[in-house]
Amino acid sequence: MNQQEFEYIYEQFTHRRKEVLQRVLQGETDANIAQSMGIGQTTVRKHIERTCQEFGLDDKNQPGQRSRRARRLELFALFTKYKPELLNKCSISNAKDIADIETIETQQDSFTKAVLFSKSLINQTEHFQDTFSNFLLQYISRNRDKDEIIRQFQECDNEGELAKILNKKGLECYKAMNLVDSKFYLEWAIKFNSNFPEAYYNLGLVYEGENKLEQASNYYEKATKILGKENNHAVFAAINNLSRLLIIQDKDSSQRQVAIKMIKDILPQVNGKVMLKASLLKNLGWAYFQEGNYQQAQENLLQSLVLDQDYAPAHCLLAKVLEAEGDKEGALEFWKKFLECYADETKYKYLPELTGWKTDAQQALNADNA
């Protein structure tokens, strides 16, 4: 379609059709348009449907296949290109969908840019269109870094690609300790791709960062149960973190037995993942220690240190094991080594239990010097 063709089609519309269209471009709901014009909502939707058909936005052989929200976005995109002066008169007034934006000018700028990208929705499924449209509206309402993320989305045309971008953005926010935004991106990543263990795992990290261990465990568990992803690194990492939380919560022996089985089941599959295996062996040794099986605890903790000789948690747990066995002299050596390796606490900021273990180490060393 060129400008002349667009103008010809537009000028054929009745006055009522143009009024409905202008109200649509102003962001009014079907109900508001119907009430203002004294017509039924069905009539409003028919006007929108026929407008899309006449502009070639709908498949005439399969009318009604697009969602109402998708049709509105397509119209915004079309008029942004061929008749932007109508958009310049618009004000986004649907506060339910677009809230908390400081000014109408900011609303219009954000929404127009989002709509320009929305043209990539045209050949997608209705589920995709609805999900993406809802995401755009919520994203715009947050007014966060819109230009960058819209640029990132330019080449995406399916759920999987969008989910990967949102997961990456969520992980970046998590590492910056911006847990609110991280949760927003990761939850939307899952909406676009529910078969995405990385996003479930990262959401577990976010909830753990908020000290909401039950919710964290739920997301780690969801990551482990995605069919066809059993050998995925995120699944292994989720099992590792879930087992750790089962041990930390220490409700009863049955939970520790679950943790032990989970770890032993995947250990043969993680040989090429040194740091992950060191952590798994540490957690396995920790679980055995909690069970009072000191020999198995010591064996697994030593194996962990073979993989990473400076792994602070394994040194600490070995000190606890030896102390429990009555070997105070041996325990002191591992307490010292633990504090040396834990000197850079930021390296272990995702393991808050080490803060208490540091106190245990200092008390043990102070008692020896007394």
RODO-2510 file (C-alpha; in nm, 4 decimals, decimal comma):
residues 370
     n   res          X          Y          Z
     1     m     0,0000     0,0000     0,0000
     2     n     0,1210     0,3510    -0,0826
     3     q     0,0068     0,6916     0,0442
     4     q    -0,2375     0,7463    -0,2423
     5     e    -0,4033     0,4071    -0,1897
     6     f    -0,4305     0,4712     0,1835
     7     e    -0,5943     0,8122     0,1321
     8     y    -0,8406     0,6716    -0,1211
     9     i    -0,9576     0,3978     0,1168
    10     y    -0,9766     0,6374     0,4113
    11     e    -1,1866     0,8925     0,2234
    12     q    -1,4454     0,6248     0,1399
    13     f    -1,5278     0,5800     0,5085
    14     t    -1,8515     0,7220     0,6426
    15     h    -1,8446     0,9957     0,9032
    16     r    -1,9413     0,7405     1,1683
    17     r    -1,6651     0,5005     1,0627
    18     k    -1,4103     0,7815     1,0872
    19     e    -1,5358     0,8785     1,4311
    20     v    -1,5060     0,5201     1,5565
    21     l    -1,1576     0,5007     1,4073
    22     q    -1,0462     0,8253     1,5674
    23     r    -1,1720     0,7092     1,9069
    24     v    -0,9851     0,3800     1,8607
    25     l    -0,6677     0,5754     1,7873
    26     q    -0,7302     0,7765     2,1052
    27     g    -0,7147     0,4526     2,3027
    28     e    -1,0815     0,4401     2,4038
    29     t    -1,2302     0,1008     2,4858
    30     d    -1,5104    -0,0546     2,2830
    31     a    -1,7477     0,0078     2,5737
    32     n    -1,6563     0,3778     2,5984
    33     i    -1,6914     0,4289     2,2241
    34     a    -2,0293     0,2566     2,2216
    35     q    -2,1560     0,4649     2,5118
    36     s    -2,0291     0,7949     2,3698
    37     m    -2,1752     0,7317     2,0246
    38     g    -2,4990     0,5650     2,1354
    39     i    -2,4310     0,2399     1,9512
    40     g    -2,3683    -0,1192     2,0566
    41     q    -2,0235    -0,2670     2,1272
    42     t    -2,0860    -0,5226     1,8526
    43     t    -2,1316    -0,2372     1,6047
    44     v    -1,8032    -0,0805     1,7206
    45     r    -1,6201    -0,4099     1,6690
    46     k    -1,7741    -0,4535     1,3256
    47     h    -1,6496    -0,1066     1,2270
    48     i    -1,2972    -0,1970     1,3426
    49     e    -1,3073    -0,5353     1,1705
    50     r    -1,4265    -0,3892     0,8407
    51     t    -1,1733    -0,1073     0,8606
    52     c    -0,8926    -0,3612     0,9011
    53     q    -1,0277    -0,5663     0,6098
    54     e    -1,0487    -0,2671     0,3789
    55     f    -0,6912    -0,1652     0,4632
    56     g    -0,5794    -0,5234     0,3981
    57     l    -0,4864    -0,5907     0,7595
    58     d    -0,7189    -0,8908     0,7882
    59     d    -0,7393    -1,2034     0,5771
    60     k    -1,0704    -1,1533     0,3970
    61     n    -1,1122    -1,5291     0,3635
    62     q    -1,0801    -1,5758     0,7388
    63     p    -1,2361    -1,2720     0,9047
    64     g    -1,2366    -1,2521     1,2797
    65     q    -0,9139    -1,4485     1,3261
    66     r    -0,7243    -1,1623     1,4917
    67     s    -0,7766    -1,0493     1,8474
    68     r    -0,9343    -0,7084     1,9089
    69     r    -0,6144    -0,5854     2,0744
    70     a    -0,4056    -0,6968     1,7761
    71     r    -0,6379    -0,5137     1,5347
    72     r    -0,5998    -0,1930     1,7337
    73     l    -0,2213    -0,2241     1,7308
    74     e    -0,2238    -0,2830     1,3540
    75     l    -0,4321     0,0302     1,3027
    76     f    -0,1921     0,2322     1,5181
    77     a     0,0981     0,1085     1,3068
    78     l    -0,0798     0,1887     0,9803
    79     f    -0,1819     0,5411     1,0818
    80     t     0,1626     0,6110     1,2292
    81     k     0,2985     0,5540     0,8796
    82     y     0,0338     0,7165     0,6598
    83     k    -0,1637     0,9644     0,8708
    84     p     0,0417     1,0522     1,1814
    85     e    -0,1435     1,3808     1,2281
    86     l    -0,4371     1,1827     1,3689
    87     l    -0,2069     1,0189     1,6213
    88     n    -0,0646     1,3548     1,7226
    89     k    -0,4116     1,4533     1,8376
    90     c    -0,4485     1,1392     2,0452
    91     s    -0,4190     1,0948     2,4154
    92     i    -0,3867     0,7507     2,5702
    93     s    -0,6726     0,7391     2,8163
    94     n    -0,7063     0,3719     2,9058
    95     a    -0,5670     0,3996     3,2581
    96     k    -0,6394     0,0346     3,3316
    97     d    -0,3913    -0,0800     3,0680
    98     i    -0,1442     0,2107     3,0741
    99     a    -0,0832     0,3528     3,4191
   100     d     0,1736     0,5509     3,6098
   101     i     0,3254     0,7363     3,3114
   102     e     0,4124     1,0904     3,4042
   103     t     0,2730     1,2792     3,1048
   104     i     0,0456     1,2258     2,8070
   105     e     0,3372     1,3191     2,5777
   106     t     0,5467     1,0405     2,7279
   107     q     0,2552     0,8000     2,6879
   108     q     0,2145     0,8876     2,3218
   109     d     0,5862     0,8636     2,2480
   110     s     0,6226     0,5267     2,4200
   111     f     0,3073     0,3793     2,2758
   112     t     0,3829     0,4900     1,9202
   113     k     0,7268     0,3318     1,9305
   114     a     0,5795     0,0108     2,0663
   115     v     0,3130     0,0104     1,7954
   116     l     0,5724     0,0566     1,5215
   117     f     0,7285    -0,2655     1,6350
   118     s     0,3906    -0,4333     1,6697
   119     k     0,3764    -0,4754     1,2919
   120     s     0,5830    -0,7892     1,3457
   121     l     0,2753    -0,9349     1,5169
   122     i     0,0739    -0,9486     1,1989
   123     n     0,1761    -1,3004     1,0937
   124     q     0,1751    -1,4510     1,4427
   125     t    -0,0811    -1,6583     1,6280
   126     e    -0,3569    -1,4911     1,8248
   127     h    -0,2037    -1,6191     2,1502
   128     f     0,1269    -1,4586     2,0587
   129     q    -0,0413    -1,1337     1,9587
   130     d    -0,2403    -1,1102     2,2799
   131     t     0,0577    -1,1985     2,4996
   132     f     0,2893    -0,9553     2,3250
   133     s     0,0329    -0,6752     2,3203
   134     n    -0,0270    -0,7160     2,6933
   135     f     0,3470    -0,7191     2,7555
   136     l     0,3947    -0,3961     2,5597
   137     l     0,1227    -0,2205     2,7536
   138     q     0,2662    -0,3287     3,0883
   139     y     0,6203    -0,2530     2,9786
   140     i     0,5251     0,0963     2,8664
   141     s     0,3477     0,1580     3,1968
   142     r     0,6796     0,0993     3,3731
   143     n     0,8505     0,3513     3,1417
   144     r     1,1830     0,1675     3,1693
   145     d     1,4521     0,1902     2,9028
   146     k     1,1945     0,1596     2,6247
   147     d     1,4225     0,2544     2,3339
   148     e     1,6800    -0,0123     2,4100
   149     i     1,4401    -0,2989     2,4576
   150     i     1,2345    -0,2093     2,1508
   151     r     1,5568    -0,2116     1,9473
   152     q     1,6373    -0,5540     2,0887
   153     f     1,2949    -0,6788     1,9845
   154     q     1,3197    -0,5562     1,6257
   155     e     1,4378    -0,8888     1,4842
   156     c     1,2216    -1,1141     1,7036
   157     d     0,9205    -1,2821     1,5538
   158     n     0,8410    -1,5735     1,7849
   159     e     0,7861    -1,6554     2,1493
   160     g     1,1166    -1,8351     2,1987
   161     e     1,3308    -1,5436     2,0838
   162     l     1,1379    -1,2944     2,2943
   163     a     1,1606    -1,5219     2,5979
   164     k     1,5402    -1,5400     2,5625
   165     i     1,5729    -1,1611     2,5496
   166     l     1,3459    -1,1159     2,8511
   167     n     1,5311    -1,3863     3,0431
   168     k     1,8632    -1,2164     2,9695
   169     k     1,7233    -0,8804     3,0778
   170     g     1,5854    -1,0374     3,3956
   171     l     1,9184    -1,1973     3,4786
   172     e     2,0990    -0,8658     3,4279
   173     c     1,8577    -0,6988     3,6697
   174     y     1,9077    -0,9794     3,9208
   175     k     2,2856    -0,9419     3,9124
   176     a     2,2366    -0,5688     3,9723
   177     m     2,0119    -0,6628     4,2701
   178     n     1,7135    -0,4993     4,0999
   179     l     1,4800    -0,7804     4,1987
   180     v     1,1520    -0,6051     4,1135
   181     d     1,2396    -0,5513     3,7474
   182     s     1,4088    -0,8897     3,7308
   183     k     1,0880    -1,0601     3,8386
   184     f     0,8879    -0,8620     3,5805
   185     y     1,1076    -0,9715     3,2877
   186     l     1,1365    -1,3334     3,3979
   187     e     0,7646    -1,3774     3,4575
   188     w     0,6985    -1,2488     3,1068
   189     a     0,9682    -1,4776     2,9654
   190     i     0,7720    -1,7716     3,1046
   191     k     0,4474    -1,6378     2,9572
   192     f     0,6098    -1,6379     2,6142
   193     n     0,7738    -1,9772     2,6623
   194     s     0,6459    -2,1986     2,9422
   195     n     0,9004    -2,4675     2,8467
   196     f     1,2006    -2,2544     2,9467
   197     p     1,3985    -2,3931     3,2446
   198     e     1,6443    -2,1014     3,2512
   199     a     1,3661    -1,8531     3,3295
   200     y     1,2199    -2,0741     3,6048
   201     y     1,5669    -2,1182     3,7531
   202     n     1,6371    -1,7456     3,7457
   203     l     1,3006    -1,6709     3,9071
   204     g     1,4033    -1,9099     4,1816
   205     l     1,7166    -1,7018     4,2310
   206     v     1,5082    -1,3832     4,2536
   207     y     1,2729    -1,5241     4,5166
   208     e     1,5680    -1,6615     4,7087
   209     g     1,7180    -1,3136     4,6958
   210     e     1,3982    -1,1912     4,8606
   211     n     1,4349    -1,4678     5,1200
   212     k     1,1107    -1,6250     4,9996
   213     l     1,2430    -1,9782     5,0117
   214     e     0,9166    -2,1596     4,9494
   215     q     0,8502    -1,9673     4,6277
   216     a     1,2138    -2,0129     4,5247
   217     s     1,1862    -2,3891     4,5784
   218     n     0,8687    -2,3985     4,3699
   219     y     1,0385    -2,2337     4,0725
   220     y     1,3506    -2,4500     4,1022
   221     e     1,1248    -2,7554     4,1055
   222     k     0,9363    -2,6342     3,7976
   223     a     1,2664    -2,6003     3,6138
   224     t     1,3526    -2,9631     3,6921
   225     k     1,0238    -3,0985     3,5561
   226     i     1,0309    -2,9621     3,2023
   227     l     1,0160    -3,2588     2,9677
   228     g     1,2905    -3,2857     2,7097
   229     k     1,5219    -3,0562     2,9067
   230     e     1,6573    -3,3113     3,1523
   231     n     2,0206    -3,2538     3,0498
   232     n     1,9911    -2,8768     3,0428
   233     h     2,2455    -2,6879     3,2557
   234     a     1,9693    -2,4788     3,4139
   235     v     1,7947    -2,8001     3,5227
   236     f     2,1122    -2,9239     3,6924
   237     a     2,1629    -2,5846     3,8578
   238     a     1,8006    -2,5831     3,9741
   239     i     1,8432    -2,9289     4,1288
   240     n     2,1562    -2,8053     4,3029
   241     n     1,9799    -2,5003     4,4474
   242     l     1,6656    -2,6929     4,5371
   243     s     1,8695    -2,9522     4,7265
   244     r     2,0487    -2,6739     4,9113
   245     l     1,7182    -2,5174     5,0191
   246     l     1,5876    -2,8559     5,1351
   247     i     1,8976    -2,8900     5,3533
   248     i     1,8769    -2,5320     5,4835
   249     q     1,5137    -2,5674     5,5848
   250     d     1,6116    -2,8904     5,7622
   251     k     1,2530    -2,9869     5,8489
   252     d     1,3137    -3,3593     5,8710
   253     s     1,5295    -3,6422     5,7451
   254     s     1,2933    -3,7163     5,4553
   255     q     1,3780    -3,3829     5,2928
   256     r     1,7490    -3,4476     5,3232
   257     q     1,6997    -3,7925     5,1691
   258     v     1,5214    -3,6288     4,8757
   259     a     1,8140    -3,3891     4,8365
   260     i     2,0657    -3,6747     4,8479
   261     k     1,8791    -3,8727     4,5817
   262     m     1,8385    -3,5712     4,3538
   263     i     2,2092    -3,4957     4,3639
   264     k     2,3261    -3,8558     4,3220
   265     d     2,0969    -3,9008     4,0222
   266     i     2,2593    -3,6196     3,8226
   267     l     2,6222    -3,6347     3,9407
   268     p     2,7311    -3,8701     3,6562
   269     q     2,5903    -3,6229     3,4022
   270     v     2,7813    -3,3112     3,5139
   271     n     3,1399    -3,4242     3,4718
   272     g     3,2237    -3,1379     3,2361
   273     k     3,0768    -2,8735     3,4651
   274     v     3,3467    -2,8317     3,7303
   275     m     3,2000    -2,5535     3,9435
   276     l     2,8505    -2,6998     3,9369
   277     k     2,9830    -3,0428     4,0341
   278     a     3,1875    -2,8937     4,3179
   279     s     2,8718    -2,7284     4,4497
   280     l     2,6679    -3,0477     4,4143
   281     l     2,9299    -3,2470     4,6047
   282     k     2,9345    -2,9790     4,8735
   283     n     2,5574    -3,0020     4,9120
   284     l     2,5743    -3,3805     4,9165
   285     g     2,8376    -3,3693     5,1904
   286     w     2,6274    -3,1151     5,3788
   287     a     2,3195    -3,3402     5,3626
   288     y     2,5188    -3,6398     5,4890
   289     f     2,6580    -3,4241     5,7700
   290     q     2,3056    -3,3250     5,8739
   291     e     2,2156    -3,6944     5,8684
   292     g     2,5071    -3,7739     6,0999
   293     n     2,6859    -3,9779     5,8334
   294     y     3,0252    -3,8148     5,8844
   295     q     3,2259    -4,0532     5,6672
   296     q     3,0121    -3,9935     5,3575
   297     a     3,0057    -3,6224     5,4362
   298     q     3,3845    -3,6038     5,4540
   299     e     3,4345    -3,8031     5,1341
   300     n     3,2059    -3,5800     4,9277
   301     l     3,3414    -3,2568     5,0722
   302     l     3,6973    -3,3628     4,9940
   303     q     3,5910    -3,4460     4,6373
   304     s     3,4425    -3,0992     4,6120
   305     l     3,7767    -2,9473     4,7156
   306     v     3,9596    -3,1585     4,4580
   307     l     3,7572    -2,9749     4,1939
   308     d     3,7982    -2,6323     4,3573
   309     q     4,0582    -2,6131     4,6328
   310     d     3,9490    -2,2606     4,7321
   311     y     3,5778    -2,3380     4,7639
   312     a     3,4944    -2,1731     5,0971
   313     p     3,1684    -2,3582     5,1811
   314     a     3,3351    -2,6993     5,1495
   315     h     3,6178    -2,5940     5,3839
   316     c     3,3664    -2,4726     5,6388
   317     l     3,1576    -2,7886     5,6275
   318     l     3,4687    -3,0049     5,6608
   319     a     3,5569    -2,8063     5,9730
   320     k     3,2093    -2,8797     6,1099
   321     v     3,2394    -3,2503     6,0285
   322     l     3,5801    -3,2845     6,1935
   323     e     3,4610    -3,0878     6,4948
   324     a     3,1620    -3,3195     6,5275
   325     e     3,3998    -3,6177     6,5140
   326     g     3,6097    -3,4681     6,7932
   327     d     3,9072    -3,3743     6,5746
   328     k     3,9368    -3,0121     6,6925
   329     e     4,2916    -2,9686     6,5635
   330     g     4,1919    -3,0803     6,2137
   331     a     3,8806    -2,8631     6,2312
   332     l     4,0864    -2,5531     6,3145
   333     e     4,2876    -2,5893     5,9946
   334     f     3,9734    -2,5965     5,7864
   335     w     3,8208    -2,3055     5,9816
   336     k     4,1293    -2,0987     5,8970
   337     k     4,1193    -2,2014     5,5331
   338     f     3,7485    -2,1182     5,5176
   339     l     3,8092    -1,7628     5,6408
   340     e     4,0948    -1,7190     5,3927
   341     c     3,8766    -1,8297     5,1016
   342     y     3,5824    -1,6250     5,2289
   343     a     3,7865    -1,3030     5,2429
   344     d     3,6103    -1,1846     4,9265
   345     e     3,2536    -1,2118     5,0547
   346     t     3,1032    -1,0693     4,7347
   347     k     3,2005    -1,3922     4,5586
   348     y     2,9552    -1,5771     4,7815
   349     k     2,6819    -1,3143     4,8159
   350     y     2,4258    -1,5659     4,6889
   351     l     2,5022    -1,8012     4,9804
   352     p     2,3792    -1,6044     5,2841
   353     e     2,4335    -1,9005     5,5185
   354     l     2,8063    -1,8302     5,4993
   355     t     2,7566    -1,5167     5,7098
   356     g     2,6574    -1,7319     6,0072
   357     w     2,9301    -1,9829     5,9298
   358     k     3,1855    -1,7033     5,9420
   359     t     3,0752    -1,6314     6,3003
   360     d     3,1130    -2,0040     6,3822
   361     a     3,4683    -1,9999     6,2436
   362     q     3,5674    -1,6883     6,4371
   363     q     3,4290    -1,8306     6,7612
   364     a     3,6159    -2,1582     6,7103
   365     l     3,9442    -1,9784     6,6468
   366     n     3,8916    -1,7356     6,9364
   367     a     3,8221    -2,0259     7,1721
   368     d     4,1460    -2,1918     7,0639
   369     n     4,3430    -1,8716     7,1333
   370     a     4,1820    -1,8130     7,4727
***
